[in-house]
Amino acid sequence: MIFQLVRRLHIAPVCRAADSSLLAKLRKKTGYTIANCKKALEMHNNDTDKAEAWLNDQAQAMGWAKATKLAGRSALQGLVAVKFNKNHGALVELNCETDFVAKNDKFHRMIEDATAACFKFAHTNLTSKGPVTKMELDSEQLGNLSVEGGKKLTEVLALFIGSVGENAILRRAECWKANDKDVKIAGYTHPAPATPGEYSAGKYGALLAYKQPGDTEDIGRQLCQHIVGCAPRKIGDKERDKPAKNADDEICLIYQEYLLDPSYTIEELLQQNKVEILDYVRFSCGEAMEANLPGVEKQSLDTVQTLQ
């Protein structure tokens, strides 16, 4: 009896070996390496909740260090995501170093969380002034938004960097709110999802604010498709802007040939469907952006741009 007790004490490990089924589940749920998941389970006697919490803590600690270390590395891959309803819209860009990481499920979850945070911000924080209230968020402002559960996006980003070991950047976002009942907001990303919905992600994206009466077919999505595909630089004004001599060089939206039916110009399409475009924004993943101008202060989160 004493011999058996001593024998048990001799062979009993300080921590239980990781259970293979729990290891597989933890690996699938967190995406961390098998070695790290195994270590976490062994340290916490196969308590998956504690093991997951430890992994997240480790990843975040590593993430902050890696974020600082990798900050200078180019990150031009990634995704653009949009979320919208009739009265609110959010457009977000999240960058990483490689297209491989951009296809990672964690990357997709992160940009979806970021877009949801911006969409919520558009609902709760934008002041109702003029037909449309808009706010552009830079990387720092975007990172200060909170996701479901209370974590800031910067913390979520650190977890992500810690798990993939690659630089990632919350680059920018647009938050829009329609204040006038006659104003609608539409959004689109390309490649388009198989089933159109309020949320989607791709390499290109657009938000559109427009007016259109209810007695005509809504063409907001089609206009967003055109904006993504033809990249106009401005809406255009008939009194100040003249059509380009070559249609392929046209930068004014109203003078461009309609992408889905080149027999029409956008101006003709708008007249036919009684549409008035108020504003639009287009993101192309990894595109160059103008540097901050000297003397121009960055907006705070309680300062918004209002479209008059």
C-alpha positions as a Python dict, from the first residue, in 0.01 Angstrom:
ca = {
    (1, 'M'): (0, 0, 0),
    (2, 'I'): (276, 244, 98),
    (3, 'F'): (473, 129, -207),
    (4, 'Q'): (178, 204, -436),
    (5, 'L'): (131, 552, -283),
    (6, 'V'): (498, 634, -322),
    (7, 'R'): (490, 500, -678),
    (8, 'R'): (191, 723, -761),
    (9, 'L'): (364, 1028, -614),
    (10, 'H'): (672, 951, -819),
    (11, 'I'): (499, 922, -1152),
    (12, 'A'): (229, 1188, -1108),
    (13, 'P'): (322, 1494, -1316),
    (14, 'V'): (303, 1843, -1172),
    (15, 'C'): (59, 1935, -1451),
    (16, 'R'): (-172, 1697, -1631),
    (17, 'A'): (-84, 1617, -1992),
    (18, 'A'): (-301, 1799, -2243),
    (19, 'D'): (-612, 1606, -2341),
    (20, 'S'): (-599, 1548, -2719),
    (21, 'S'): (-966, 1632, -2779),
    (22, 'L'): (-940, 1953, -2574),
    (23, 'L'): (-619, 2037, -2755),
    (24, 'A'): (-790, 2005, -3092),
    (25, 'K'): (-1084, 2221, -2981),
    (26, 'L'): (-860, 2490, -2831),
    (27, 'R'): (-644, 2496, -3143),
    (28, 'K'): (-949, 2532, -3366),
    (29, 'K'): (-1109, 2800, -3148),
    (30, 'T'): (-802, 3021, -3096),
    (31, 'G'): (-590, 2954, -3402),
    (32, 'Y'): (-272, 2948, -3192),
    (33, 'T'): (-1, 2689, -3252),
    (34, 'I'): (-42, 2332, -3125),
    (35, 'A'): (267, 2374, -2905),
    (36, 'N'): (128, 2685, -2736),
    (37, 'C'): (-219, 2531, -2692),
    (38, 'K'): (-63, 2216, -2543),
    (39, 'K'): (146, 2423, -2304),
    (40, 'A'): (-158, 2628, -2198),
    (41, 'L'): (-367, 2318, -2123),
    (42, 'E'): (-87, 2151, -1929),
    (43, 'M'): (-27, 2465, -1723),
    (44, 'H'): (-396, 2493, -1635),
    (45, 'N'): (-480, 2123, -1589),
    (46, 'N'): (-695, 2106, -1902),
    (47, 'D'): (-918, 2398, -1800),
    (48, 'T'): (-990, 2536, -2148),
    (49, 'D'): (-1124, 2872, -2027),
    (50, 'K'): (-812, 2944, -1825),
    (51, 'A'): (-592, 2809, -2104),
    (52, 'E'): (-759, 3036, -2360),
    (53, 'A'): (-730, 3338, -2130),
    (54, 'W'): (-359, 3265, -2079),
    (55, 'L'): (-304, 3230, -2454),
    (56, 'N'): (-477, 3562, -2518),
    (57, 'D'): (-270, 3732, -2248),
    (58, 'Q'): (49, 3591, -2396),
    (59, 'A'): (-52, 3688, -2748),
    (60, 'Q'): (-139, 4040, -2639),
    (61, 'A'): (190, 4081, -2453),
    (62, 'M'): (376, 3950, -2755),
    (63, 'G'): (155, 4151, -2986),
    (64, 'W'): (246, 4486, -2834),
    (65, 'A'): (612, 4399, -2866),
    (66, 'K'): (571, 4270, -3220),
    (67, 'A'): (356, 4569, -3317),
    (68, 'T'): (640, 4800, -3212),
    (69, 'K'): (903, 4584, -3379),
    (70, 'L'): (709, 4539, -3704),
    (71, 'A'): (560, 4888, -3724),
    (72, 'G'): (796, 5001, -3998),
    (73, 'R'): (723, 4709, -4227),
    (74, 'S'): (505, 4772, -4531),
    (75, 'A'): (145, 4652, -4502),
    (76, 'L'): (-41, 4709, -4829),
    (77, 'Q'): (-249, 4392, -4846),
    (78, 'G'): (-574, 4340, -4656),
    (79, 'L'): (-941, 4413, -4697),
    (80, 'V'): (-1196, 4692, -4723),
    (81, 'A'): (-1530, 4626, -4550),
    (82, 'V'): (-1866, 4801, -4552),
    (83, 'K'): (-2171, 4784, -4326),
    (84, 'F'): (-2479, 4994, -4390),
    (85, 'N'): (-2852, 5033, -4367),
    (86, 'K'): (-3079, 5299, -4510),
    (87, 'N'): (-2964, 5566, -4263),
    (88, 'H'): (-2613, 5468, -4149),
    (89, 'G'): (-2292, 5347, -4307),
    (90, 'A'): (-1935, 5250, -4221),
    (91, 'L'): (-1640, 5182, -4452),
    (92, 'V'): (-1318, 5040, -4302),
    (93, 'E'): (-973, 4942, -4430),
    (94, 'L'): (-752, 4692, -4245),
    (95, 'N'): (-405, 4620, -4383),
    (96, 'C'): (-152, 4340, -4341),
    (97, 'E'): (172, 4236, -4508),
    (98, 'T'): (60, 3938, -4717),
    (99, 'D'): (-249, 3827, -4902),
    (100, 'F'): (-217, 3492, -4723),
    (101, 'V'): (-288, 3658, -4387),
    (102, 'A'): (-570, 3863, -4541),
    (103, 'K'): (-749, 3533, -4609),
    (104, 'N'): (-709, 3422, -4245),
    (105, 'D'): (-1038, 3374, -4056),
    (106, 'K'): (-903, 3584, -3768),
    (107, 'F'): (-831, 3869, -4007),
    (108, 'H'): (-1187, 3852, -4141),
    (109, 'R'): (-1330, 3850, -3789),
    (110, 'M'): (-1118, 4147, -3693),
    (111, 'I'): (-1226, 4367, -3983),
    (112, 'E'): (-1587, 4265, -3927),
    (113, 'D'): (-1555, 4367, -3560),
    (114, 'A'): (-1393, 4697, -3662),
    (115, 'T'): (-1669, 4769, -3912),
    (116, 'A'): (-1938, 4688, -3655),
    (117, 'A'): (-1770, 4928, -3409),
    (118, 'C'): (-1770, 5206, -3671),
    (119, 'F'): (-2131, 5133, -3762),
    (120, 'K'): (-2228, 5158, -3396),
    (121, 'F'): (-2032, 5484, -3369),
    (122, 'A'): (-2231, 5622, -3664),
    (123, 'H'): (-2553, 5530, -3481),
    (124, 'T'): (-2466, 5668, -3141),
    (125, 'N'): (-2211, 5946, -3176),
    (126, 'L'): (-2270, 6144, -3494),
    (127, 'T'): (-2462, 6468, -3444),
    (128, 'S'): (-2762, 6525, -3668),
    (129, 'K'): (-2673, 6827, -3880),
    (130, 'G'): (-2759, 6880, -4245),
    (131, 'P'): (-2878, 6601, -4474),
    (132, 'V'): (-2572, 6381, -4406),
    (133, 'T'): (-2320, 6382, -4121),
    (134, 'K'): (-1981, 6228, -4201),
    (135, 'M'): (-1667, 6157, -4006),
    (136, 'E'): (-1337, 6019, -4126),
    (137, 'L'): (-1136, 5823, -3868),
    (138, 'D'): (-761, 5780, -3893),
    (139, 'S'): (-567, 5483, -3755),
    (140, 'E'): (-545, 5620, -3400),
    (141, 'Q'): (-910, 5721, -3380),
    (142, 'L'): (-1023, 5388, -3524),
    (143, 'G'): (-810, 5200, -3272),
    (144, 'N'): (-978, 5383, -2983),
    (145, 'L'): (-1321, 5244, -3070),
    (146, 'S'): (-1444, 4950, -2861),
    (147, 'V'): (-1572, 4616, -2985),
    (148, 'E'): (-1827, 4383, -2827),
    (149, 'G'): (-1698, 4297, -2481),
    (150, 'G'): (-1533, 4635, -2419),
    (151, 'K'): (-1187, 4581, -2566),
    (152, 'K'): (-1041, 4859, -2778),
    (153, 'L'): (-957, 4777, -3136),
    (154, 'T'): (-589, 4844, -3058),
    (155, 'E'): (-602, 4556, -2806),
    (156, 'V'): (-767, 4328, -3061),
    (157, 'L'): (-500, 4428, -3311),
    (158, 'A'): (-225, 4337, -3062),
    (159, 'L'): (-381, 3993, -3014),
    (160, 'F'): (-389, 3946, -3390),
    (161, 'I'): (-27, 4053, -3443),
    (162, 'G'): (81, 3830, -3156),
    (163, 'S'): (-86, 3528, -3314),
    (164, 'V'): (24, 3573, -3678),
    (165, 'G'): (361, 3744, -3631),
    (166, 'E'): (294, 3989, -3912),
    (167, 'N'): (240, 4364, -3915),
    (168, 'A'): (-122, 4479, -3939),
    (169, 'I'): (-268, 4830, -3945),
    (170, 'L'): (-613, 4968, -3873),
    (171, 'R'): (-573, 5220, -4151),
    (172, 'R'): (-887, 5433, -4181),
    (173, 'A'): (-1265, 5442, -4168),
    (174, 'E'): (-1565, 5648, -4274),
    (175, 'C'): (-1876, 5678, -4055),
    (176, 'W'): (-2192, 5828, -4211),
    (177, 'K'): (-2538, 5913, -4087),
    (178, 'A'): (-2834, 6027, -4297),
    (179, 'N'): (-3040, 6284, -4109),
    (180, 'D'): (-3302, 6361, -4372),
    (181, 'K'): (-3579, 6105, -4432),
    (182, 'D'): (-3533, 6151, -4808),
    (183, 'V'): (-3162, 6061, -4793),
    (184, 'K'): (-3044, 5703, -4834),
    (185, 'I'): (-2707, 5537, -4779),
    (186, 'A'): (-2582, 5243, -4986),
    (187, 'G'): (-2258, 5045, -4982),
    (188, 'Y'): (-2072, 4786, -5188),
    (189, 'T'): (-1743, 4593, -5192),
    (190, 'H'): (-1568, 4407, -5471),
    (191, 'P'): (-1540, 4117, -5520),
    (192, 'A'): (-1908, 4113, -5433),
    (193, 'P'): (-2042, 3845, -5196),
    (194, 'A'): (-2260, 3571, -5341),
    (195, 'T'): (-2553, 3698, -5133),
    (196, 'P'): (-2578, 4078, -5100),
    (197, 'G'): (-2632, 4199, -4745),
    (198, 'E'): (-2560, 4483, -4505),
    (199, 'Y'): (-2201, 4366, -4450),
    (200, 'S'): (-1937, 4260, -4701),
    (201, 'A'): (-1559, 4276, -4750),
    (202, 'G'): (-1331, 4286, -5052),
    (203, 'K'): (-1038, 4470, -5208),
    (204, 'Y'): (-1244, 4777, -5301),
    (205, 'G'): (-1541, 4945, -5136),
    (206, 'A'): (-1771, 5246, -5158),
    (207, 'L'): (-2032, 5435, -4959),
    (208, 'L'): (-2292, 5651, -5129),
    (209, 'A'): (-2539, 5912, -4999),
    (210, 'Y'): (-2821, 5995, -5238),
    (211, 'K'): (-3183, 6099, -5275),
    (212, 'Q'): (-3432, 5894, -5473),
    (213, 'P'): (-3813, 5885, -5455),
    (214, 'G'): (-3982, 5563, -5356),
    (215, 'D'): (-4173, 5528, -5682),
    (216, 'T'): (-3861, 5428, -5879),
    (217, 'E'): (-3635, 5123, -5857),
    (218, 'D'): (-3357, 5183, -5604),
    (219, 'I'): (-3022, 5197, -5785),
    (220, 'G'): (-2794, 5275, -5489),
    (221, 'R'): (-2609, 4942, -5512),
    (222, 'Q'): (-2558, 4978, -5889),
    (223, 'L'): (-2417, 5328, -5844),
    (224, 'C'): (-2178, 5197, -5580),
    (225, 'Q'): (-2067, 4924, -5822),
    (226, 'H'): (-1994, 5191, -6080),
    (227, 'I'): (-1798, 5403, -5831),
    (228, 'V'): (-1587, 5104, -5729),
    (229, 'G'): (-1526, 4999, -6090),
    (230, 'C'): (-1467, 5338, -6254),
    (231, 'A'): (-1308, 5536, -5965),
    (232, 'P'): (-1444, 5887, -6035),
    (233, 'R'): (-1257, 6164, -5855),
    (234, 'K'): (-1557, 6390, -5804),
    (235, 'I'): (-1930, 6405, -5871),
    (236, 'G'): (-1892, 6682, -6128),
    (237, 'D'): (-2077, 7008, -6186),
    (238, 'K'): (-2231, 7085, -6526),
    (239, 'E'): (-2165, 7457, -6485),
    (240, 'R'): (-1797, 7422, -6394),
    (241, 'D'): (-1686, 7087, -6539),
    (242, 'K'): (-1682, 6981, -6902),
    (243, 'P'): (-1670, 6620, -7027),
    (244, 'A'): (-1326, 6481, -7112),
    (245, 'K'): (-1246, 6440, -7482),
    (246, 'N'): (-1169, 6073, -7425),
    (247, 'A'): (-1434, 5882, -7228),
    (248, 'D'): (-1165, 5661, -7072),
    (249, 'D'): (-1004, 5970, -6916),
    (250, 'E'): (-1326, 6100, -6755),
    (251, 'I'): (-1289, 6177, -6384),
    (252, 'C'): (-1633, 6336, -6323),
    (253, 'L'): (-1891, 6081, -6213),
    (254, 'I'): (-2182, 6241, -6398),
    (255, 'Y'): (-2000, 6227, -6734),
    (256, 'Q'): (-1872, 5871, -6708),
    (257, 'E'): (-2028, 5593, -6912),
    (258, 'Y'): (-2242, 5375, -6686),
    (259, 'L'): (-2041, 5063, -6603),
    (260, 'L'): (-2340, 4828, -6626),
    (261, 'D'): (-2473, 4981, -6949),
    (262, 'P'): (-2228, 5206, -7140),
    (263, 'S'): (-2508, 5330, -7369),
    (264, 'Y'): (-2599, 5563, -7078),
    (265, 'T'): (-2392, 5822, -6896),
    (266, 'I'): (-2431, 5844, -6520),
    (267, 'E'): (-2600, 6181, -6566),
    (268, 'E'): (-2863, 6021, -6791),
    (269, 'L'): (-2909, 5736, -6545),
    (270, 'L'): (-2964, 5981, -6259),
    (271, 'Q'): (-3221, 6180, -6457),
    (272, 'Q'): (-3405, 5865, -6566),
    (273, 'N'): (-3429, 5736, -6206),
    (274, 'K'): (-3481, 6077, -6037),
    (275, 'V'): (-3164, 6035, -5830),
    (276, 'E'): (-2956, 6311, -5672),
    (277, 'I'): (-2610, 6213, -5551),
    (278, 'L'): (-2505, 6400, -5238),
    (279, 'D'): (-2165, 6242, -5178),
    (280, 'Y'): (-1962, 5924, -5208),
    (281, 'V'): (-1634, 5778, -5087),
    (282, 'R'): (-1428, 5499, -5241),
    (283, 'F'): (-1153, 5290, -5077),
    (284, 'S'): (-901, 5080, -5266),
    (285, 'C'): (-700, 4851, -5038),
    (286, 'G'): (-340, 4969, -5006),
    (287, 'E'): (-383, 5282, -5218),
    (288, 'A'): (-157, 5579, -5152),
    (289, 'M'): (-308, 5856, -4941),
    (290, 'E'): (-215, 6221, -4920),
    (291, 'A'): (12, 6308, -4630),
    (292, 'N'): (-128, 6522, -4350),
    (293, 'L'): (-98, 6887, -4441),
    (294, 'P'): (108, 7106, -4206),
    (295, 'G'): (-102, 7321, -3976),
    (296, 'V'): (-410, 7098, -4012),
    (297, 'E'): (-512, 6943, -3683),
    (298, 'K'): (-656, 6594, -3663),
    (299, 'Q'): (-1025, 6585, -3570),
    (300, 'S'): (-1130, 6449, -3235),
    (301, 'L'): (-1401, 6185, -3212),
    (302, 'D'): (-1658, 6446, -3111),
    (303, 'T'): (-1586, 6665, -3413),
    (304, 'V'): (-1763, 6572, -3735),
    (305, 'Q'): (-1781, 6688, -4093),
    (306, 'T'): (-2128, 6783, -4207),
    (307, 'L'): (-2235, 6779, -4567),
    (308, 'Q'): (-2434, 7098, -4624),
}
